[in-house]
Amino acid sequence: MLHGQQSRWPRQLFDAEDAADENSHHHYWQGGAATATANAADETATFGNIISQDTMAIFKGRGLVNNPLANSSLASISFTNNNSAVLQQQSMAPTVTAATAAVHEIQDEAQLAAGENLFADFHQVIGEYDGLELCRRLADLCSDQDALLRRLGLRLGSQQRRAIGWECQTWRLLALLYRDRMTANNSAEDAMDDRDTEVDDGIDEPMVEDADQSDSDGGYHWSQRHPEKRLVAHLYATDAEVREFQLLIDWLEAAAASRLDELPSPPDACEAAAAGGVPWEHTLHLLRRSAASVPAGLVNRLDPDGPIAAAAQRKQFSLQHQQQEQQQHSLQLADLDRAAEDRLLAAGFQLLRAGQLQRAGRLFSSAGQHWRAACLYGWQLPSNGNPYGNPRRDLWRAAAWSASSDCCMSRWERAIFAALCGSLDPLLAVFPPSAWEDRLWAHARCFVEARVSDCLGAATTTGSTCPELTGPAAAAASVAKRLTSRETVMGRLECRELWPSVQTALILDRPGTLPAMLAGRLADGELDSQELRFAVHLALCLQRLGLLGPDEPNSVKLLHSFIDGLIEEGRTDLVAYYTARLPRDEQVGWYGKLLQRIEDTSARVHCLQLAERAGLDTAAITVSVVESVRRADLDTADCGANSNAALAGASEQLTEADRRKINALDWVILAGATPRIEAVRQACALARLFLALNKEQGARDALAKVPDDSLKLVEAQEGGGSDGGGVPGSLPPVASDAMRELAGLKAYLVAQEAVADWTVHFYQARPERPEPAPAGAPYTEKLFYEQRERRYQAELERWRHLLSLHTRAAMSRLEDLLLWPAPGWLADQFTDQSEAAEPGRTAQLQSLRRLYLPQLCLCVARLLLQAEQPSFLTRLAELIAAESPGRVGVLFRQDQLQQLFMLIRDAACRLLDDGFDAFGYDMSTTGEQ
């Protein structure tokens, strides 16, 4: 519930102990229900320069351990209780040894490996979680990777580590902001109804102040009707901007706390140095040693305001006596104390920047500066549970504002007071212009302080006028005018870098602008693979949260580039999921792009299983893959139209590309969701292509991919309906024509095989006649010749018999083609439907009919004439001239008809010479009849 969260935020105004919860990094206006002890608050994860056992194994593998050259640099490696090796740099020699260079190389390899793991990890998480939980899980993955890089001992300042850290914080920001926004939208009415009840019951009891305390506070009294605590709770409940800026403060402070140990001068070192110390001990020592006369330039008082008062007097004195001041030394602390003071204040500000206010107070207390620790809590409001609250917070704020503008103070001390009271300019002065996060934190603190102070101003009254409030109040009003809304605040923090730009859009609640911005950077080449991974997952998360449409054009562009990178880098297991996030009409082509690269059968099966799990249309994808591979480097639409030209320049040898086309047919066989008729259609289309290129072996291999049980399976899958013209109970038109084509192509190849067998038998298997014995040869030699002659005659008779069988087989196979059922060989029954399903099909079939039927007829006619079977040739002429269903005669060209007529004439002449008529009938029998 929204109001449940809102009642928690302002609790630190009243409960000082709640403010000690450093682990949650809640600070300033945000409170926490849990209270942490001082020891738990100080615990931080310090990784240092730690080298893991894996890295040591790499050292040994490269010969850098137990190596004389490496021992000079690795001799200082010691093992701790957790079996980690800590590299202690003992030598300051500038020479870079081979071991140091190897360490850097290993670190780069480990860094690359850690970044590469994010692809698979993100894929797993985005498939298991949804909504804001998904954002939190992604942030945890980035945080784990950052910790891994630290443990591997990567150098501080690594570009990838910074990018990982930015990404982690961006995911956390998305989860924080939109959890609040969505809860506010869903619970607005409930929050308005129950707000008062939640404030009373969720924080503590109503405050009751006695009259004596009210009077003792100089007229400052609580409004019994509008106590300040309830006002602040109401402010957070009703003002979304204040609530979100408080979330930004918590988010930025948590990020800073995670990086404290990486600072050049971490607070841990200052805490160790200041523990149990005396403030300004070197100055105190000098003053005690020379009590009679104060050394020149040294302060003469060591109360908390001593150095500041001396500086103020010096400034006033310099205005009156400028010439004398130039001759005098400024009154300052001892040099060592001034350096220690600067380090202490810098560490205190770093802890305040990290949201660790209690730790900063302990730091000042351990250094003996208890007054500075007390100053850190002046912003808190009193309540029954908080005895440390400040009933005169307005006066404290005015004093803190004046202190933040006092040039006599250190810049770090001014920044501390500025952060607590909301003075913007002194706070910005300590941050460089490039520190976008720090400057956002400064603006957010000042924005919240201004809103809360305005809210509290109506609840308190003072008994007398305080002139000291006039100047700070006017300055605070000026800052409030500069920070009126989210837009004005973020407008002051423009940054063109990737991560600040993304975070700005989230803060301003403009998620719809992110895809266009990221796609623009992608087009300009400003996104690397890791940033593109983030951009894609950000778009997917925004879609799941309902902040983007499912087919947003720029998100689709990001997915295109991301999927392309996954394919190029060989991350095949990830492609299916992200392809399923594309628009439906683009999924087939993009996943097919991956499948075209895969040759191994087991890998193909695995990819199809992934596609089915992702909800992709595997049937359409596999068909698309086969068609894309088949059409590669060739326009199949014209494979039959210009077949003569293709045959003239084509080689009958199958190339590697042809083999890929044939092997691609396995996709439609392996995919269980693909109908078997698609395998038939694709195999026939490829066979047509090979036949047009005069590659019969390619056509045979393509058709051999179709399993023998395809007819039964097609009938089982496709039968049972008419489907626009088919006979009820038979195959649909397109399936019927495809099966007819498959049978026709197989029949043609069988006929060609029969002709080839006849040719081989006629020219290669014919026995050779033995040479006769020379005249005057001995009897034995003549006898041997007669034996060879008899053997030759027997083999010749056997050869003639087999030739007759081959001739009859070739003629029979040709007759099957010529007498093919209507409408003929390679002619569709349902032309319109088949042409619509496969454009260009009709033209291709017609071209193949014109090319191969006349060619086969002439070939068979020649072999019949050579086989001395002229009667079969006249039978062939009758089949060609007959009004057969296929109308074979119209397929012949003029020159082919002339060749056929000449062969028929030669056959007729032979028949007449043998005593038959021109058609092969016995003339004597014909005359008797």
Residue pairs with C-beta under 8 A, 6 or more apart in sequence:
1 183
1 187
1 190
1 191
1 198
2 180
2 183
2 184
2 186
2 187
2 188
2 190
2 191
2 237
3 187
3 190
3 191
3 194
3 195
3 198
3 202
3 237
4 198
4 202
5 180
5 183
6 191
6 195
6 198
6 233
6 236
6 237
6 243
7 198
7 199
7 202
7 203
7 233
7 237
8 30
8 31
8 32
8 33
8 202
9 29
9 30
9 31
9 233
9 236
9 243
9 246
10 29
10 30
10 31
10 229
10 232
10 233
10 235
10 236
11 18
11 31
11 32
11 33
11 203
12 18
12 19
12 26
12 27
12 28
12 29
12 30
12 31
12 32
12 380
13 29
13 31
13 228
13 229
13 232
13 380
13 381
13 383
13 389
14 203
14 204
14 229
14 380
14 381
14 382
14 383
14 385
14 386
14 389
15 31
15 383
15 385
15 386
16 377
16 380
16 386
16 387
16 388
16 389
17 35
17 386
18 31
18 32
18 33
18 35
19 26
19 27
19 31
19 357
19 358
19 380
20 35
20 36
20 37
20 38
20 41
20 358
21 32
21 34
21 35
21 36
21 41
22 36
22 40
22 41
22 42
22 257
22 355
22 356
22 358
22 359
23 36
23 40
23 41
23 43
24 32
24 34
24 254
25 250
25 253
25 254
25 257
25 354
25 355
25 356
26 32
26 250
26 355
27 249
27 250
27 253
27 352
27 355
27 356
27 357
28 246
28 249
28 355
28 357
28 379
28 445
28 448
28 449
29 232
29 236
29 246
29 249
29 448
29 452
30 246
30 249
30 250
38 358
38 362
41 356
41 358
41 359
42 359
42 362
44 257
44 260
44 261
44 268
45 147
45 258
45 261
46 261
46 268
47 147
47 150
47 151
47 261
48 86
48 261
49 86
49 87
49 153
50 84
50 85
50 86
50 150
50 151
50 153
51 77
51 84
51 85
51 86
51 87
51 103
51 152
51 153
52 84
52 85
52 151
52 152
52 153
53 83
53 84
53 85
55 85
55 103
55 106
55 110
55 152
55 153
56 65
56 85
58 106
59 65
59 70
59 74
59 99
59 102
59 106
60 66
62 102
63 70
64 70
64 74
64 98
64 99
64 102
65 74
67 99
69 97
69 98
69 99
70 97
70 98
70 99
72 91
72 97
72 99
73 91
73 97
73 99
73 100
74 87
74 99
76 87
76 88
76 89
76 90
77 85
77 86
77 87
77 88
78 85
78 86
78 88
79 85
80 86
84 151
87 103
87 153
103 153
104 155
107 152
107 153
107 154
107 155
110 149
110 152
110 154
111 149
111 152
111 154
111 158
111 160
111 161
114 145
114 148
114 149
114 152
115 145
115 160
115 164
115 530
117 145
118 141
118 142
118 145
118 530
118 533
119 533
119 566
119 571
119 574
120 571
120 573
120 574
121 141
122 138
122 141
122 533
122 537
123 573
123 574
123 577
123 578
125 134
125 137
125 138
125 141
126 134
126 138
126 537
126 540
126 577
127 577
128 137
129 137
130 544
131 544
131 545
132 175
132 178
132 179
132 182
132 545
134 541
134 544
135 171
135 172
135 174
135 175
135 178
135 541
136 171
136 172
136 175
138 171
138 537
138 541
139 168
139 169
139 171
139 172
139 175
142 164
142 165
142 167
142 168
142 171
143 168
145 164
146 161
146 164
146 165
146 168
149 158
149 160
149 161
149 164
154 161
156 262
160 530
163 499
163 530
163 531
165 255
165 259
166 498
166 499
167 499
167 530
167 534
169 251
169 255
169 499
169 503
170 499
170 502
170 503
170 506
170 534
170 538
172 251
172 254
172 255
173 248
173 251
173 503
173 506
173 507
174 506
174 538
174 541
176 247
176 250
176 251
177 244
177 247
177 506
177 507
177 509
178 545
178 547
180 240
180 243
180 244
180 247
181 240
181 244
181 509
182 545
184 191
184 240
191 237
195 234
195 237
199 230
199 233
199 234
199 237
200 206
200 230
203 229
203 233
204 383
204 384
204 385
205 384
206 227
207 222
207 227
207 229
207 383
207 384
208 384
209 221
209 222
213 391
214 220
214 221
214 222
217 391
217 392
218 392
218 462
218 463
218 464
219 461
219 462
219 463
219 464
220 391
220 392
220 460
220 461
220 462
220 463
221 461
222 228
223 459
223 460
226 458
226 459
227 459
228 381
228 456
228 459
228 460
229 381
229 383
231 455
231 456
231 458
231 459
232 381
232 452
232 455
232 456
235 242
235 451
235 452
235 455
236 242
236 243
236 246
239 451
241 447
241 451
241 485
241 486
242 447
242 448
242 451
242 452
244 486
244 507
245 444
245 447
245 448
245 486
245 489
246 444
246 448
248 440
248 441
248 444
248 507
249 355
249 441
249 444
249 445
249 448
250 355
252 437
252 440
252 441
252 444
253 353
253 354
253 355
253 441
254 355
255 437
256 350
256 353
256 354
256 355
256 437
256 441
257 354
257 355
257 356
260 266
260 267
260 268
260 350
260 351
260 354
261 268
263 350
265 343
265 346
265 347
266 350
267 347
267 350
267 351
267 359
267 363
270 343
270 344
270 346
270 347
270 363
271 347
271 363
271 366
273 340
273 343
274 340
274 344
274 363
274 366
274 367
275 366
276 366
277 366
277 367
277 368
278 284
278 368
279 302
279 367
279 368
279 369
280 302
280 307
280 333
280 334
280 337
280 341
281 337
282 333
282 334
282 335
282 336
282 337
283 298
283 299
283 302
283 333
283 334
283 337
284 302
286 295
286 298
286 334
287 294
287 298
287 300
287 302
294 300
296 329
297 329
297 330
297 331
297 332
298 331
298 332
298 333
298 334
299 306
299 307
299 310
299 331
299 332
299 333
300 310
300 331
301 309
301 310
304 369
304 371
304 372
307 332
307 333
308 406
308 408
308 409
310 331
310 332
311 330
311 331
311 332
311 408
312 408
313 331
314 325
314 330
314 331
315 408
317 324
317 325
318 325
332 338
333 341
341 410
342 410
342 412
344 363
344 364
344 367
344 369
345 410
345 412
345 413
345 416
346 412
347 363
348 360
348 363
348 364
348 372
348 412
348 416
349 412
349 415
349 416
349 419
349 430
351 357
351 359
351 360
351 363
352 360
352 376
352 416
352 419
352 420
353 419
353 438
353 441
357 376
357 377
360 373
360 376
361 373
361 376
361 377
362 373
364 370
364 372
364 373
364 376
365 373
375 400
375 417
376 416
376 420
377 388
377 390
378 390
378 393
378 396
378 397
378 399
378 400
378 420
379 390
379 393
379 396
379 397
379 400
379 420
379 421
380 386
380 388
380 389
380 390
380 393
381 389
381 390
381 393
381 456
382 388
382 389
382 390
382 391
383 389
390 396
393 456
394 456
394 457
394 460
394 462
394 469
395 466
395 468
395 469
397 421
397 422
397 453
397 472
397 476
398 466
398 468
398 469
398 472
398 473
399 468
400 417
400 420
400 421
400 423
401 417
401 421
401 422
401 423
401 472
401 475
401 476
402 468
402 471
402 472
403 409
403 413
403 414
403 417
404 414
404 415
404 417
404 418
404 421
404 423
404 426
404 427
405 414
405 423
405 426
405 475
406 414
411 426
411 429
411 430
412 430
414 426
414 429
415 426
415 427
415 429
415 430
417 423
417 426
418 424
418 425
418 426
418 427
419 427
419 442
419 445
421 449
421 472
421 476
422 445
422 446
422 448
422 449
422 450
422 453
422 476
422 479
423 446
423 475
423 476
423 479
424 442
424 443
424 446
424 479
424 482
424 483
427 442
427 445
427 446
428 439
428 442
431 438
431 439
431 442
433 439
436 493
436 495
436 497
436 500
437 500
439 493
440 493
443 483
443 489
443 492
443 493
444 489
446 479
446 483
447 483
447 489
450 476
450 479
450 480
450 483
451 480
453 476
454 480
482 488
482 492
483 489
486 507
486 508
487 508
490 504
490 507
490 508
493 500
493 504
494 504
495 501
495 504
498 521
498 526
498 527
498 531
501 517
502 514
502 517
502 518
502 538
505 511
505 513
505 514
505 517
506 514
511 542
511 547
511 548
512 547
512 548
514 538
514 539
514 542
515 539
515 548
515 552
515 553
515 554
515 555
515 557
515 558
516 554
518 527
518 535
518 538
518 539
518 554
518 558
519 554
519 557
519 558
521 527
522 532
522 535
522 557
522 558
522 561
527 535
529 565
529 569
532 558
532 561
532 562
532 565
533 562
535 558
535 562
536 558
536 559
536 562
536 578
539 548
539 552
539 555
539 558
539 559
540 555
540 581
542 548
543 549
543 550
543 552
543 555
548 555
551 583
556 582
556 583
556 586
559 578
559 581
559 582
560 582
560 590
562 578
563 575
563 578
563 579
563 582
563 590
564 593
566 572
566 574
566 575
566 578
567 575
567 593
567 594
567 597
572 594
572 598
572 603
572 607
573 610
575 591
575 594
575 610
576 591
576 607
576 610
576 611
576 613
576 614
576 616
577 610
577 614
579 587
579 590
579 591
579 594
579 611
579 614
579 616
580 587
580 614
580 615
580 616
582 590
587 616
587 617
587 621
588 617
588 620
588 621
588 624
589 624
591 611
591 616
591 621
592 621
592 624
592 625
592 628
594 607
595 604
595 607
595 621
595 622
595 625
595 667
596 625
596 628
596 629
596 664
598 604
598 607
599 660
599 663
601 666
601 670
604 666
604 667
604 670
605 670
608 618
608 622
608 667
608 670
608 671
611 618
611 621
612 618
612 673
617 673
618 671
618 673
618 674
619 671
619 673
619 674
619 675
619 678
621 671
622 667
622 668
622 670
622 671
622 674
622 678
623 668
623 674
623 678
623 682
625 664
625 667
626 664
626 665
626 667
626 668
626 682
626 686
627 682
627 685
629 660
629 661
629 664
630 636
630 661
630 664
630 682
630 685
630 686
630 689
632 657
632 661
633 657
634 689
636 685
636 689
636 840
636 844
637 839
637 840
639 646
639 688
639 689
639 692
639 693
639 844
639 847
640 688
640 692
640 843
640 844
640 845
640 846
640 847
640 848
640 851
641 843
641 844
641 847
643 692
643 847
643 848
643 851
644 851
646 692
646 693
646 694
647 692
647 693
647 694
647 851
650 693
650 694
650 695
652 694
652 695
652 696
652 697
653 695
654 695
654 697
654 698
654 701
658 690
658 695
658 698
661 686
661 689
661 698
661 702
662 686
662 698
662 701
662 702
662 705
665 679
665 682
665 683
665 686
665 702
665 705
666 705
667 674
668 674
668 678
668 679
668 682
669 679
669 705
669 707
675 714
675 717
675 718
676 707
676 710
676 713
676 714
676 717
677 714
677 717
677 718
677 734
677 735
677 738
677 739
679 705
679 706
679 707
679 710
680 706
680 710
680 714
680 738
680 739
680 742
681 734
681 738
681 838
683 702
683 703
683 705
683 706
683 742
684 703
684 738
684 741
684 742
684 745
685 838
686 698
686 699
686 702
687 698
687 699
687 702
687 703
687 745
688 699
688 745
688 844
688 845
688 848
690 696
690 697
690 698
690 699
690 702
691 699
691 745
691 848
691 852
692 844
692 847
692 848
692 851
696 749
696 752
699 745
699 749
700 749
703 742
703 745
703 746
703 749
706 742
707 713
710 742
711 739
714 731
714 735
714 739
715 731
718 731
718 732
718 735
719 729
719 730
719 731
720 729
721 728
721 732
722 728
722 730
722 732
723 732
723 733
723 734
724 732
724 733
724 830
724 833
725 733
725 830
725 833
726 732
726 733
726 736
726 830
730 736
731 739
733 829
733 830
733 833
733 834
734 830
734 833
734 834
734 837
736 829
736 830
737 828
737 829
737 830
737 833
737 834
738 834
740 828
740 829
741 826
741 828
741 845
744 817
744 820
744 825
744 826
745 826
747 813
747 816
747 817
747 820
747 825
748 817
748 825
748 826
748 852
748 856
750 813
751 810
751 813
751 814
751 816
751 817
751 856
752 856
754 806
754 809
754 810
754 812
754 813
755 810
755 813
755 856
755 859
755 860
755 863
757 806
757 809
757 810
758 803
758 806
758 807
758 809
758 810
758 863
758 867
759 863
761 799
761 802
761 803
761 806
762 803
762 806
762 863
762 866
762 867
765 799
765 802
766 796
766 799
767 792
767 795
767 796
767 799
768 792
769 792
770 785
770 788
770 789
770 792
772 785
773 781
773 782
773 784
773 785
777 785
803 867
804 867
804 869
807 863
807 864
807 867
807 869
807 872
810 860
810 863
811 860
811 864
811 872
811 875
811 876
814 856
814 857
814 860
814 876
815 879
817 825
817 853
817 856
818 825
818 853
818 857
818 879
818 880
818 884
818 886
818 888
819 879
819 884
819 885
820 827
820 885
820 886
821 885
822 829
822 885
822 886
823 829
823 885
823 886
824 849
824 884
824 885
824 886
824 887
824 888
825 849
825 853
825 886
826 845
826 846
826 848
826 849
827 845
827 846
827 849
827 886
828 834
828 835
828 841
828 842
828 845
831 842
834 841
834 842
835 841
835 842
849 886
849 891
850 891
853 886
853 888
853 891
854 891
854 892
854 893
854 896
857 876
857 880
857 888
857 892
857 900
858 896
858 899
858 900
858 903
860 876
861 873
861 876
861 900
861 903
861 904
862 903
864 870
864 872
864 873
864 876
864 907
865 873
865 903
865 906
865 907
865 910
868 910
870 906
870 907
870 908
870 910
870 911
870 920
871 907
871 911
871 916
871 920
873 903
873 904
873 907
874 904
874 907
874 908
874 911
874 918
874 919
874 920
875 920
877 900
877 904
879 888
880 888
880 889
880 892
880 900
881 889
892 900
908 918
908 919
911 917
911 918
911 919
911 920
912 918
915 922
915 923
915 924
916 922
916 923
917 923
917 926
